[in-house]
Amino acid sequence: RSSGGRGIHRYSGSDAEISDGPMEYVIEKRVMPRDTDYSSALWHGHYVAWLEEARVLALEHFGVDYSKLVSEHGIELVVYELKINYHRAAFMGDTLSIGVRVEPTRGARMFVHGQLRSKFDPDVIHATSTVTLVPINTHTKKPQRRLPTALVEALQNSQKNQ
């Protein structure tokens, strides 16, 4: 899609870079009228929601069913920290590739890096993010000292297969 005269943030390897390595899992979304604000730009909250969707689907792709993590293991991964950089607005009709990559886990924290890029011009980056997730027990609501073994093993296996 043409930029239509809008400012374009092209990948420069600086603040747009999200650590080393390619995205492990990518979904596509088209910006629909319901997703926009009054200026036809993608509403900022949808960036976060779409990154979460990609993250949950990535875990499923790696063998971790998030709903079973909650219902069977009693563990919820809550957002401890969210950093998002908006580089260029996406507009109604744009198609975005939303990619996530899970960093190797350290202790009880899981780090997920994300990017929203133009599907048709991958050099155009709309946003980058890093989310830090921590496990809590759904019954006691207390933080856990480590991530569930099944989750850690699934992530390690996915990284070995790359």
Buried (B, 14 or more C-beta within 10 A) or exposed (E): EEEEEEEEBEBEEEEBEBEEEEBBBBBEBEBEEEBBEEEBBBBEEBBBEBBBBBBBBBBBEBEBBBEEBEEEBBBBBEEBEBEBBBBBBBBBEBEBBBBBBBBEBEEBBBBBBBBBBBBEBEEBBBBBBBBBBBBBEEEEEEEBEEBBEBBBBBBEEBBEEE
